[in-house]
Amino acid sequence: QVQLVESGGGLVQAGGSLRLSCAASGRTFSNYDMGWFRQAPGKEREFIAAISWSGGRTNYADTVKGRFTISRDNAKNTVYLQMNSLQPEDTAAYYCAAESSVYSLGTRPYEYHYWGQGTQVTVSS
C-alpha cells in the first residue's frame, strides 16, 4: 500500500507559476514510476507527466511540454510538478499517482494503482 498526499495548489494569475508536491508513505517509494494527472469539472482525467523510478526518464503530455517539469527526490519520498506559464485552461484538480509495475511512464489512469486525494489549481485570466 502506498499513501500519497498532494500539496501546493492554489489560485494564481495567468502567466504565473506553482510547484506541486506529492509526499508518499508506505511501500518503498523508489520502486514506483510516478505520474501527475488533472481533472477539470465535467472532463475526463487527463495525463500530465510521468517520471521513472530513478528519475532518469520522463514523459509529458503535449499540452504541458515546455511549461511543466516533473521531478522526484527519492530520499524525501516526494515527487514534484513545477508548473510555469500557467493558463486558465490549466485550471483543474491535480492528482499524483503511483504506477503499477507492469507499466512504464503510462498515460492512462488505469495504469496507475495508487492515487492521492488531489489539490486544486485555479488560474485566473
The first five atom37 places (N, CA, C, CB, O) and aatype in JSON, in Angstrom:
{
  "aatype": [5, 19, 5, 10, 19, 6, 15, 7, 7, 7, 10, 19, 5, 0, 7, 7, 15, 10, 1, 10, 15, 4, 0, 0, 15, 7, 1, 16, 13, 15, 2, 18, 3, 12, 7, 17, 13, 1, 5, 0, 14, 7, 11, 6, 1, 6, 13, 9, 0, 0, 9, 15, 17, 15, 7, 7, 1, 16, 2, 18, 0, 3, 16, 19, 11, 7, 1, 13, 16, 9, 15, 1, 3, 2, 0, 11, 2, 16, 19, 18, 10, 5, 12, 2, 15, 10, 5, 14, 6, 3, 16, 0, 0, 18, 18, 4, 0, 0, 6, 15, 15, 19, 18, 15, 10, 7, 16, 1, 14, 18, 6, 18, 8, 18, 17, 7, 5, 7, 16, 5, 19, 16, 19, 15, 15],
  "atom_mask": [
    [1, 1, 1, 1, 1],
    [1, 1, 1, 1, 1],
    [1, 1, 1, 1, 1],
    [1, 1, 1, 1, 1],
    [1, 1, 1, 1, 1],
    [1, 1, 1, 1, 1],
    [1, 1, 1, 1, 1],
    [1, 1, 1, 0, 1],
    [1, 1, 1, 0, 1],
    [1, 1, 1, 0, 1],
    [1, 1, 1, 1, 1],
    [1, 1, 1, 1, 1],
    [1, 1, 1, 1, 1],
    [1, 1, 1, 1, 1],
    [1, 1, 1, 0, 1],
    [1, 1, 1, 0, 1],
    [1, 1, 1, 1, 1],
    [1, 1, 1, 1, 1],
    [1, 1, 1, 1, 1],
    [1, 1, 1, 1, 1],
    [1, 1, 1, 1, 1],
    [1, 1, 1, 1, 1],
    [1, 1, 1, 1, 1],
    [1, 1, 1, 1, 1],
    [1, 1, 1, 1, 1],
    [1, 1, 1, 0, 1],
    [1, 1, 1, 1, 1],
    [1, 1, 1, 1, 1],
    [1, 1, 1, 1, 1],
    [1, 1, 1, 1, 1],
    [1, 1, 1, 1, 1],
    [1, 1, 1, 1, 1],
    [1, 1, 1, 1, 1],
    [1, 1, 1, 1, 1],
    [1, 1, 1, 0, 1],
    [1, 1, 1, 1, 1],
    [1, 1, 1, 1, 1],
    [1, 1, 1, 1, 1],
    [1, 1, 1, 1, 1],
    [1, 1, 1, 1, 1],
    [1, 1, 1, 1, 1],
    [1, 1, 1, 0, 1],
    [1, 1, 1, 1, 1],
    [1, 1, 1, 1, 1],
    [1, 1, 1, 1, 1],
    [1, 1, 1, 1, 1],
    [1, 1, 1, 1, 1],
    [1, 1, 1, 1, 1],
    [1, 1, 1, 1, 1],
    [1, 1, 1, 1, 1],
    [1, 1, 1, 1, 1],
    [1, 1, 1, 1, 1],
    [1, 1, 1, 1, 1],
    [1, 1, 1, 1, 1],
    [1, 1, 1, 0, 1],
    [1, 1, 1, 0, 1],
    [1, 1, 1, 1, 1],
    [1, 1, 1, 1, 1],
    [1, 1, 1, 1, 1],
    [1, 1, 1, 1, 1],
    [1, 1, 1, 1, 1],
    [1, 1, 1, 1, 1],
    [1, 1, 1, 1, 1],
    [1, 1, 1, 1, 1],
    [1, 1, 1, 1, 1],
    [1, 1, 1, 0, 1],
    [1, 1, 1, 1, 1],
    [1, 1, 1, 1, 1],
    [1, 1, 1, 1, 1],
    [1, 1, 1, 1, 1],
    [1, 1, 1, 1, 1],
    [1, 1, 1, 1, 1],
    [1, 1, 1, 1, 1],
    [1, 1, 1, 1, 1],
    [1, 1, 1, 1, 1],
    [1, 1, 1, 1, 1],
    [1, 1, 1, 1, 1],
    [1, 1, 1, 1, 1],
    [1, 1, 1, 1, 1],
    [1, 1, 1, 1, 1],
    [1, 1, 1, 1, 1],
    [1, 1, 1, 1, 1],
    [1, 1, 1, 1, 1],
    [1, 1, 1, 1, 1],
    [1, 1, 1, 1, 1],
    [1, 1, 1, 1, 1],
    [1, 1, 1, 1, 1],
    [1, 1, 1, 1, 1],
    [1, 1, 1, 1, 1],
    [1, 1, 1, 1, 1],
    [1, 1, 1, 1, 1],
    [1, 1, 1, 1, 1],
    [1, 1, 1, 1, 1],
    [1, 1, 1, 1, 1],
    [1, 1, 1, 1, 1],
    [1, 1, 1, 1, 1],
    [1, 1, 1, 1, 1],
    [1, 1, 1, 1, 1],
    [1, 1, 1, 1, 1],
    [1, 1, 1, 1, 1],
    [1, 1, 1, 1, 1],
    [1, 1, 1, 1, 1],
    [1, 1, 1, 1, 1],
    [1, 1, 1, 1, 1],
    [1, 1, 1, 1, 1],
    [1, 1, 1, 0, 1],
    [1, 1, 1, 1, 1],
    [1, 1, 1, 1, 1],
    [1, 1, 1, 1, 1],
    [1, 1, 1, 1, 1],
    [1, 1, 1, 1, 1],
    [1, 1, 1, 1, 1],
    [1, 1, 1, 1, 1],
    [1, 1, 1, 1, 1],
    [1, 1, 1, 1, 1],
    [1, 1, 1, 0, 1],
    [1, 1, 1, 1, 1],
    [1, 1, 1, 0, 1],
    [1, 1, 1, 1, 1],
    [1, 1, 1, 1, 1],
    [1, 1, 1, 1, 1],
    [1, 1, 1, 1, 1],
    [1, 1, 1, 1, 1],
    [1, 1, 1, 1, 1],
    [1, 1, 1, 1, 1]
  ],
  "atom_positions": [
    [[0.84, -1.18, 0.0], [0.0, 0.0, 0.0], [0.88, 1.25, 0.0], [-0.95, 0.0, 1.21], [1.87, 1.32, 0.72]],
    [[0.51, 2.22, -0.81], [1.21, 3.5, -0.88], [0.19, 4.6, -0.63], [1.93, 3.69, -2.26], [-0.86, 4.64, -1.26]],
    [[0.5, 5.48, 0.29], [-0.35, 6.65, 0.55], [0.31, 7.87, -0.08], [-0.58, 6.86, 2.1], [1.52, 8.09, 0.07]],
    [[-0.49, 8.66, -0.77], [0.0, 9.83, -1.49], [-0.78, 11.06, -1.06], [-0.11, 9.61, -3.02], [-2.01, 11.04, -1.0]],
    [[-0.06, 12.13, -0.76], [-0.7, 13.37, -0.33], [-0.13, 14.53, -1.14], [-0.51, 13.61, 1.2], [1.06, 14.83, -1.05]],
    [[-0.99, 15.17, -1.94], [-0.57, 16.31, -2.74], [-0.7, 17.61, -1.95], [-1.39, 16.39, -4.04], [-1.51, 17.72, -1.04]],
    [[0.12, 18.58, -2.32], [0.03, 19.92, -1.74], [0.59, 20.91, -2.74], [0.79, 20.0, -0.39], [1.22, 20.54, -3.73]],
    [[0.35, 22.19, -2.47], [0.93, 23.24, -3.31], [-0.03, 23.9, -4.28], [0.0, 0.0, 0.0], [0.34, 24.85, -4.96]],
    [[-1.25, 23.4, -4.34], [-2.23, 24.03, -5.22], [-2.66, 25.39, -4.7], [0.0, 0.0, 0.0], [-2.33, 25.77, -3.58]],
    [[-3.4, 26.11, -5.52], [-3.89, 27.42, -5.11], [-4.38, 28.23, -6.28], [0.0, 0.0, 0.0], [-4.58, 27.71, -7.38]],
    [[-4.55, 29.51, -6.04], [-5.03, 30.46, -7.04], [-3.84, 31.27, -7.55], [-6.14, 31.4, -6.46], [-3.06, 31.81, -6.77]],
    [[-3.71, 31.34, -8.88], [-2.6, 32.07, -9.48], [-3.1, 32.79, -10.72], [-1.4, 31.12, -9.82], [-4.04, 32.32, -11.37]],
    [[-2.48, 33.91, -11.05], [-2.86, 34.62, -12.27], [-2.22, 33.97, -13.48], [-2.45, 36.1, -12.18], [-1.2, 33.29, -13.39]],
    [[-2.85, 34.19, -14.62], [-2.3, 33.66, -15.87], [-0.86, 34.15, -16.05], [-3.17, 34.09, -17.08], [-0.55, 35.32, -15.81]],
    [[0.0, 33.23, -16.48], [1.41, 33.53, -16.63], [2.24, 33.22, -15.4], [0.0, 0.0, 0.0], [3.47, 33.26, -15.45]],
    [[1.57, 32.91, -14.32], [2.27, 32.63, -13.08], [2.74, 31.19, -12.98], [0.0, 0.0, 0.0], [2.61, 30.41, -13.92]],
    [[3.29, 30.85, -11.82], [3.87, 29.53, -11.58], [3.39, 28.95, -10.26], [5.39, 29.59, -11.61], [3.07, 29.69, -9.32]],
    [[3.36, 27.65, -10.2], [3.1, 26.91, -8.96], [3.97, 25.66, -8.96], [1.6, 26.54, -8.82], [4.35, 25.15, -10.01]],
    [[4.28, 25.19, -7.76], [5.0, 23.93, -7.63], [4.18, 23.0, -6.76], [6.42, 24.15, -7.04], [3.95, 23.28, -5.58]],
    [[3.75, 21.91, -7.33], [3.01, 20.9, -6.59], [3.97, 19.86, -6.03], [1.95, 20.23, -7.48], [4.98, 19.53, -6.64]],
    [[3.63, 19.37, -4.86], [4.39, 18.29, -4.23], [3.47, 17.12, -3.95], [5.08, 18.78, -2.93], [2.27, 17.31, -3.72]],
    [[4.02, 15.94, -3.95], [3.27, 14.73, -3.62], [4.16, 13.9, -2.7], [2.84, 13.92, -4.91], [5.18, 13.35, -3.13]],
    [[3.77, 13.81, -1.45], [4.53, 13.05, -0.46], [3.97, 11.64, -0.37], [4.49, 13.75, 0.91], [2.76, 11.44, -0.26]],
    [[4.87, 10.67, -0.4], [4.47, 9.26, -0.37], [4.89, 8.61, 0.92], [5.07, 8.51, -1.54], [5.91, 8.96, 1.51]],
    [[4.09, 7.67, 1.37], [4.43, 6.84, 2.52], [3.92, 5.43, 2.27], [3.82, 7.43, 3.84], [3.09, 5.2, 1.39]],
    [[4.43, 4.51, 3.05], [4.03, 3.12, 2.88], [5.14, 2.33, 2.22], [0.0, 0.0, 0.0], [6.27, 2.32, 2.71]],
    [[4.82, 1.68, 1.14], [5.81, 0.87, 0.44], [6.92, 1.72, -0.13], [5.15, 0.06, -0.66], [6.79, 2.94, -0.22]],
    [[8.01, 1.1, -0.52], [9.19, 1.81, -0.98], [8.87, 2.68, -2.18], [10.3, 0.82, -1.34], [8.54, 2.19, -3.26]],
    [[8.97, 3.98, -1.97], [8.62, 4.96, -2.99], [9.46, 4.78, -4.24], [8.79, 6.38, -2.44], [8.95, 4.9, -5.35]],
    [[10.73, 4.49, -4.08], [11.64, 4.43, -5.22], [11.37, 3.22, -6.11], [13.06, 4.39, -4.74], [12.0, 3.09, -7.17]],
    [[10.47, 2.36, -5.72], [10.11, 1.23, -6.58], [9.15, 1.62, -7.69], [9.5, 0.14, -5.75], [8.95, 0.86, -8.64]],
    [[8.55, 2.8, -7.57], [7.43, 3.15, -8.44], [7.77, 4.27, -9.42], [6.25, 3.56, -7.6], [8.37, 5.28, -9.05]],
    [[7.37, 4.07, -10.68], [7.22, 5.21, -11.57], [6.04, 6.02, -11.06], [7.02, 4.76, -13.08], [5.07, 5.47, -10.53]],
    [[6.12, 7.35, -11.22], [5.08, 8.22, -10.69], [4.51, 9.1, -11.8], [5.63, 9.09, -9.54], [5.2, 9.43, -12.77]],
    [[3.25, 9.48, -11.63], [2.63, 10.33, -12.63], [1.79, 11.42, -12.0], [0.0, 0.0, 0.0], [1.4, 11.35, -10.84]],
    [[1.54, 12.45, -12.8], [0.6, 13.52, -12.45], [-0.51, 13.54, -13.49], [1.34, 14.92, -12.37], [-0.27, 13.43, -14.7]],
    [[-1.72, 13.68, -13.0], [-2.9, 13.82, -13.84], [-3.69, 15.04, -13.36], [-3.78, 12.52, -13.8], [-3.44, 15.56, -12.27]],
    [[-4.62, 15.48, -14.18], [-5.52, 16.53, -13.74], [-6.93, 16.26, -14.26], [-5.02, 17.92, -14.22], [-7.12, 15.54, -15.24]],
    [[-7.89, 16.84, -13.58], [-9.28, 16.65, -13.98], [-10.05, 17.93, -13.72], [-9.91, 15.46, -13.24], [-10.14, 18.4, -12.59]],
    [[-10.61, 18.47, -14.78], [-11.47, 19.65, -14.69], [-12.92, 19.18, -14.58], [-11.27, 20.59, -15.91], [-13.23, 18.07, -15.01]],
    [[-13.8, 20.01, -14.03], [-15.21, 19.61, -13.89], [-15.82, 19.23, -15.23], [-16.02, 20.75, -13.26], [-15.69, 19.96, -16.22]],
    [[-16.48, 18.08, -15.26], [-17.14, 17.63, -16.46], [-16.23, 17.02, -17.51], [0.0, 0.0, 0.0], [-16.67, 16.68, -18.6]],
    [[-14.95, 16.89, -17.18], [-13.98, 16.33, -18.13], [-13.35, 15.07, -17.57], [-12.91, 17.36, -18.48], [-13.38, 14.83, -16.36]],
    [[-12.77, 14.28, -18.46], [-12.07, 13.06, -18.04], [-10.72, 13.42, -17.41], [-11.87, 12.1, -19.24], [-10.16, 14.5, -17.64]],
    [[-10.23, 12.49, -16.62], [-8.91, 12.67, -16.02], [-7.86, 12.64, -17.14], [-8.62, 11.56, -14.95], [-7.88, 11.77, -18.01]],
    [[-6.96, 13.61, -17.09], [-6.02, 13.84, -18.19], [-4.59, 13.65, -17.71], [-6.2, 15.25, -18.77], [-4.2, 14.18, -16.67]],
    [[-3.81, 12.89, -18.48], [-2.39, 12.69, -18.17], [-1.63, 13.99, -18.35], [-1.79, 11.58, -19.07], [-1.85, 14.73, -19.3]],
    [[-0.71, 14.26, -17.4], [0.14, 15.44, -17.48], [1.59, 15.05, -17.68], [-0.02, 16.28, -16.22], [2.23, 15.48, -18.64]],
    [[2.12, 14.24, -16.77], [3.54, 13.9, -16.82], [3.79, 12.64, -16.01], [4.4, 15.08, -16.29], [3.01, 12.3, -15.11]],
    [[4.88, 11.97, -16.33], [5.3, 10.79, -15.58], [6.81, 10.77, -15.48], [4.78, 9.49, -16.25], [7.51, 11.35, -16.31]],
    [[7.31, 10.1, -14.44], [8.75, 10.01, -14.22], [9.08, 8.61, -13.76], [9.23, 11.06, -13.18], [8.34, 8.0, -12.98]],
    [[10.2, 8.09, -14.24], [10.6, 6.74, -13.88], [11.07, 6.68, -12.44], [11.71, 6.25, -14.81], [11.29, 7.71, -11.8]],
    [[11.22, 5.46, -11.92], [11.57, 5.28, -10.52], [12.89, 5.96, -10.17], [11.64, 3.8, -10.19], [13.06, 6.45, -9.05]],
    [[13.81, 5.99, -11.13], [15.12, 6.59, -10.87], [15.16, 8.09, -11.17], [16.18, 5.89, -11.69], [16.09, 8.78, -10.78]],
    [[14.13, 8.57, -11.85], [14.13, 9.97, -12.29], [14.82, 10.18, -13.62], [0.0, 0.0, 0.0], [14.89, 11.31, -14.11]],
    [[15.33, 9.12, -14.2], [16.1, 9.26, -15.42], [15.29, 9.41, -16.69], [0.0, 0.0, 0.0], [15.8, 9.87, -17.71]],
    [[14.03, 9.03, -16.64], [13.16, 9.14, -17.82], [11.88, 9.85, -17.46], [12.84, 7.74, -18.41], [11.33, 9.66, -16.37]],
    [[11.4, 10.68, -18.37], [10.16, 11.4, -18.16], [9.3, 11.34, -19.41], [10.44, 12.86, -17.77], [9.77, 11.03, -20.5]],
    [[8.04, 11.63, -19.22], [7.08, 11.65, -20.32], [6.09, 12.78, -20.04], [6.34, 10.26, -20.48], [5.62, 12.92, -18.91]],
    [[5.77, 13.57, -21.06], [4.88, 14.71, -20.88], [3.77, 14.71, -21.91], [5.67, 16.02, -20.96], [3.95, 14.26, -23.05]],
    [[2.63, 15.21, -21.5], [1.56, 15.48, -22.46], [1.97, 16.68, -23.31], [0.2, 15.75, -21.74], [2.65, 17.59, -22.83]],
    [[1.55, 16.69, -24.55], [1.91, 17.79, -25.45], [1.38, 19.13, -24.93], [1.36, 17.52, -26.85], [1.98, 20.17, -25.18]],
    [[0.28, 19.09, -24.21], [-0.34, 20.33, -23.73], [0.5, 21.06, -22.68], [-1.71, 20.03, -23.15], [0.31, 22.25, -22.45]],
    [[1.43, 20.34, -22.05], [2.22, 20.97, -20.98], [3.71, 20.94, -21.27], [1.96, 20.28, -19.67], [4.5, 21.51, -20.52]],
    [[4.11, 20.29, -22.35], [5.52, 20.16, -22.67], [6.15, 21.54, -22.83], [5.72, 19.32, -23.95], [5.63, 22.39, -23.55]],
    [[7.27, 21.75, -22.16], [7.95, 23.03, -22.2], [7.51, 24.01, -21.13], [0.0, 0.0, 0.0], [8.17, 25.02, -20.9]],
    [[6.38, 23.71, -20.46], [5.89, 24.58, -19.39], [5.96, 23.9, -18.03], [4.45, 25.01, -19.68], [6.23, 24.55, -17.02]],
    [[5.72, 22.6, -17.99], [5.71, 21.84, -16.74], [6.94, 20.94, -16.67], [4.4, 21.0, -16.61], [7.43, 20.46, -17.69]],
    [[7.43, 20.72, -15.45], [8.56, 19.82, -15.23], [8.27, 18.91, -14.05], [9.86, 20.62, -14.99], [7.94, 19.37, -12.96]],
    [[8.39, 17.61, -14.29], [8.22, 16.64, -13.22], [9.59, 16.24, -12.71], [7.43, 15.4, -13.71], [10.54, 16.09, -13.49]],
    [[9.7, 16.06, -11.41], [10.95, 15.62, -10.8], [10.63, 14.84, -9.53], [11.89, 16.84, -10.49], [9.48, 14.82, -9.08]],
    [[11.63, 14.21, -8.97], [11.42, 13.44, -7.74], [12.66, 13.47, -6.89], [11.01, 12.0, -8.06], [13.78, 13.64, -7.38]],
    [[12.44, 13.28, -5.6], [13.53, 13.15, -4.63], [13.23, 11.89, -3.83], [13.65, 14.44, -3.69], [12.4, 11.91, -2.92]],
    [[13.88, 10.8, -4.17], [13.6, 9.53, -3.51], [14.01, 9.54, -2.04], [14.3, 8.4, -4.23], [13.45, 8.8, -1.24]],
    [[14.97, 10.36, -1.69], [15.36, 10.47, -0.28], [14.26, 11.11, 0.56], [16.65, 11.28, -0.15], [14.17, 10.86, 1.76]],
    [[13.44, 11.93, -0.08], [12.34, 12.6, 0.62], [10.99, 11.97, 0.3], [12.32, 14.07, 0.25], [9.95, 12.44, 0.76]],
    [[11.01, 10.9, -0.49], [9.75, 10.24, -0.87], [8.75, 11.22, -1.46], [9.13, 9.54, 0.35], [7.56, 11.2, -1.12]],
    [[9.23, 12.07, -2.34], [8.38, 13.14, -2.87], [8.59, 13.29, -4.37], [8.68, 14.46, -2.16], [9.7, 13.2, -4.88]],
    [[7.48, 13.51, -5.07], [7.52, 13.85, -6.49], [6.95, 15.25, -6.63], [6.72, 12.8, -7.37], [6.04, 15.64, -5.9]],
    [[7.5, 16.0, -7.59], [7.13, 17.4, -7.76], [6.6, 17.64, -9.18], [8.33, 18.31, -7.48], [6.9, 16.91, -10.11]],
    [[5.81, 18.7, -9.29], [5.4, 19.18, -10.6], [5.55, 20.69, -10.59], [3.92, 18.74, -10.95], [4.75, 21.41, -9.98]],
    [[6.58, 21.18, -11.29], [6.79, 22.61, -11.44], [5.98, 23.07, -12.64], [8.31, 22.96, -11.61], [6.16, 22.56, -13.75]],
    [[5.09, 24.03, -12.42], [4.2, 24.5, -13.48], [4.47, 25.98, -13.74], [2.71, 24.27, -13.1], [4.29, 26.82, -12.85]],
    [[4.9, 26.29, -14.94], [5.19, 27.66, -15.34], [4.25, 28.09, -16.46], [6.66, 27.8, -15.79], [3.62, 27.26, -17.11]],
    [[4.16, 29.4, -16.67], [3.33, 29.95, -17.74], [1.91, 29.39, -17.68], [3.95, 29.67, -19.11], [1.36, 28.97, -18.7]],
    [[1.35, 29.38, -16.49], [0.02, 28.8, -16.31], [-1.04, 29.61, -17.05], [-0.32, 28.71, -14.83], [-0.96, 30.83, -17.14]],
    [[-2.02, 28.89, -17.56], [-3.11, 29.49, -18.31], [-4.45, 29.06, -17.7], [-3.03, 29.1, -19.79], [-4.51, 28.04, -17.02]],
    [[-5.52, 29.81, -17.94], [-6.83, 29.43, -17.38], [-7.23, 28.0, -17.7], [-7.91, 30.36, -17.88], [-7.89, 27.35, -16.89]],
    [[-6.84, 27.49, -18.85], [-7.2, 26.12, -19.21], [-6.44, 25.07, -18.4], [-6.94, 25.89, -20.67], [-6.75, 23.89, -18.49]],
    [[-5.47, 25.5, -17.6], [-4.78, 24.58, -16.69], [-5.56, 24.4, -15.39], [-3.38, 25.1, -16.39], [-5.17, 23.58, -14.55]],
    [[-6.63, 25.13, -15.2], [-7.45, 25.01, -14.0], [-8.04, 23.63, -13.9], [-8.55, 26.06, -14.0], [-8.73, 23.16, -14.81]],
    [[-7.77, 22.96, -12.78], [-8.24, 21.59, -12.56], [-7.8, 21.13, -11.18], [-7.69, 20.63, -13.66], [-7.03, 21.8, -10.5]],
    [[-8.32, 19.98, -10.78], [-7.76, 19.28, -9.63], [-6.6, 18.42, -10.14], [-8.86, 18.4, -8.9], [-6.74, 17.72, -11.14]],
    [[-5.48, 18.48, -9.46], [-4.28, 17.77, -9.87], [-4.03, 16.61, -8.92], [-3.05, 18.73, -9.92], [-4.08, 16.75, -7.7]],
    [[-3.75, 15.46, -9.51], [-3.55, 14.22, -8.75], [-2.2, 13.61, -9.06], [-4.67, 13.23, -9.05], [-1.77, 13.58, -10.21]],
    [[-1.54, 13.11, -8.03], [-0.37, 12.28, -8.29], [-0.77, 10.82, -8.12], [0.81, 12.66, -7.34], [-1.74, 10.49, -7.44]],
    [[0.0, 9.95, -8.76], [-0.33, 8.54, -8.75], [0.94, 7.71, -8.87], [-1.31, 8.21, -9.89], [1.92, 8.13, -9.48]],
    [[0.89, 6.53, -8.28], [1.99, 5.57, -8.37], [1.59, 4.49, -9.36], [2.33, 4.95, -6.97], [0.5, 3.93, -9.28]],
    [[2.48, 4.2, -10.28], [2.15, 3.33, -11.39], [2.3, 1.86, -11.05], [3.01, 3.66, -12.57], [3.21, 1.46, -10.32]],
    [[1.4, 1.07, -11.57], [1.52, -0.38, -11.43], [2.8, -0.86, -12.11], [0.29, -1.09, -12.03], [3.21, -0.3, -13.13]],
    [[3.41, -1.87, -11.56], [4.73, -2.3, -12.03], [4.73, -2.88, -13.43], [5.29, -3.31, -11.09], [5.79, -2.98, -14.05]],
    [[3.58, -3.25, -13.95], [3.53, -3.84, -15.29], [3.6, -2.78, -16.37], [2.26, -4.67, -15.46], [3.76, -3.11, -17.55]],
    [[3.49, -1.5, -15.98], [3.52, -0.42, -16.95], [4.75, 0.46, -16.71], [2.23, 0.42, -16.86], [5.43, 0.33, -15.7]],
    [[5.01, 1.34, -17.67], [6.14, 2.26, -17.53], [5.81, 3.59, -18.19], [7.42, 1.67, -18.15], [5.57, 3.66, -19.39]],
    [[5.8, 4.64, -17.38], [5.52, 6.0, -17.84], [4.21, 6.06, -18.63], [6.68, 6.52, -18.7], [4.12, 6.73, -19.66]],
    [[3.23, 5.36, -18.14], [1.95, 5.29, -18.83], [1.19, 6.59, -18.81], [0.0, 0.0, 0.0], [1.44, 7.47, -17.98]],
    [[0.26, 6.7, -19.75], [-0.56, 7.91, -19.87], [-2.03, 7.68, -19.53], [-0.46, 8.46, -21.27], [-2.83, 8.61, -19.57]],
    [[-2.39, 6.45, -19.19], [-3.79, 6.12, -18.91], [-4.0, 5.93, -17.41], [-4.21, 4.84, -19.66], [-3.17, 5.32, -16.74]],
    [[-5.1, 6.45, -16.88], [-5.33, 6.31, -15.44], [-5.32, 4.86, -14.96], [-6.66, 6.95, -15.07], [-4.88, 4.59, -13.84]],
    [[-5.79, 3.93, -15.76], [-5.86, 2.54, -15.3], [-4.48, 1.93, -15.08], [-6.64, 1.7, -16.29], [-4.36, 0.88, -14.44]],
    [[-3.45, 2.57, -15.61], [-2.09, 2.07, -15.45], [-1.5, 2.42, -14.08], [-1.2, 2.61, -16.55], [-0.39, 2.0, -13.74]],
    [[-2.24, 3.19, -13.31], [-1.76, 3.64, -12.01], [-2.59, 3.02, -10.91], [-1.8, 5.18, -11.92], [-3.82, 2.97, -10.98]],
    [[-1.89, 2.56, -9.89], [-2.55, 1.75, -8.85], [-2.95, 2.57, -7.63], [-1.63, 0.61, -8.42], [-4.0, 2.33, -7.04]],
    [[-2.12, 3.53, -7.26], [-2.37, 4.33, -6.05], [-2.53, 5.79, -6.45], [-1.22, 4.16, -5.01], [-1.83, 6.3, -7.32]],
    [[-3.47, 6.46, -5.77], [-3.79, 7.85, -6.09], [-3.87, 8.7, -4.83], [-5.1, 7.94, -6.85], [-4.27, 8.24, -3.77]],
    [[-3.47, 9.97, -4.98], [-3.69, 10.93, -3.92], [-5.09, 11.5, -3.98], [0.0, 0.0, 0.0], [-5.89, 11.13, -4.85]],
    [[-5.39, 12.4, -3.06], [-6.73, 12.97, -2.96], [-6.91, 14.19, -3.86], [-7.02, 13.35, -1.51], [-8.03, 14.66, -4.07]],
    [[-5.81, 14.7, -4.38], [-5.87, 15.84, -5.3], [-5.65, 17.18, -4.63], [0.0, 0.0, 0.0], [-5.91, 17.34, -3.44]],
    [[-5.17, 18.13, -5.41], [-5.02, 19.51, -4.96], [-5.52, 20.41, -6.09], [-3.51, 19.83, -4.59], [-5.23, 20.18, -7.26]],
    [[-6.27, 21.44, -5.72], [-6.91, 22.29, -6.71], [-5.96, 23.39, -7.19], [-8.18, 22.91, -6.14], [-5.31, 24.06, -6.38]],
    [[-5.9, 23.56, -8.5], [-5.16, 24.66, -9.12], [-6.16, 25.49, -9.91], [-4.01, 24.13, -10.05], [-6.88, 24.98, -10.77]],
    [[-6.2, 26.78, -9.61], [-7.1, 27.7, -10.3], [-6.28, 28.84, -10.88], [-8.21, 28.25, -9.35], [-5.54, 29.52, -10.17]],
    [[-6.4, 29.03, -12.19], [-5.65, 30.08, -12.89], [-6.64, 31.12, -13.39], [-4.81, 29.49, -14.07], [-7.53, 30.82, -14.18]],
    [[-6.46, 32.33, -12.91], [-7.37, 33.41, -13.31], [-6.8, 34.16, -14.5], [-7.62, 34.38, -12.13], [-5.58, 34.28, -14.66]],
    [[-7.7, 34.67, -15.33], [-7.25, 35.4, -16.53], [-7.08, 36.88, -16.26], [-8.25, 35.2, -17.67], [-6.71, 37.64, -17.15]]
  ]
}
